């Protein structure tokens, strides 16, 4: 039996399991990514997304910041403190 970690962080799931899918859904499918949690967690997820854009899409810092800003403008990325505690991969599929 596999041990279940006591804490699972959204940014770790994004980085280790969902990087390619998140990028594809946001870029190609014009999907939405909802992030639920406190300000610190939202900052960590935003930093992870920017790192993924930079490495996977070969963007420099300015390009990454501009792309992230564009995603936030039409509400492709939404932050909220109240949302059902669904796993992030389920939210990704629901809103894509």
RALINRA-V649111 format. One record per pair of residues at least 4 apart in sequence whose C-alpha atoms are under 6 Angstrom apart, sorted by sequence separation. I is the first residue (numbers start at 0). J is the second residue. D is the distance in Angstrom with one decimal. If there is no record, write none. Layout:
# RALINRA-V649111
((I,J,D) (I,J,D))
This chain:
# RALINRA-V649111
((11,15,5.9) (12,16,5.4) (13,17,4.7) (14,18,5.3) (17,21,5.8) (22,26,5.9) (23,27,5.3) (24,28,4.8) (25,29,5.0) (51,55,5.6) (52,56,5.2) (53,57,5.2) (58,62,5.6) (71,75,5.8) (13,18,5.3) (25,30,4.8) (53,58,4.4) (58,63,5.8) (70,75,5.2) (71,76,5.2) (24,30,5.1) (53,63,6.0) (10,44,5.0) (10,47,6.0) (32,75,6.0) (33,76,5.8) (35,78,5.7) (31,75,4.2) (32,76,4.9) (33,77,4.8) (34,78,4.8) (35,79,4.8) (36,80,4.8) (31,76,5.9) (33,78,6.0) (35,80,5.2) (32,91,5.9) (31,94,5.5) (31,95,5.8) (30,95,4.0))
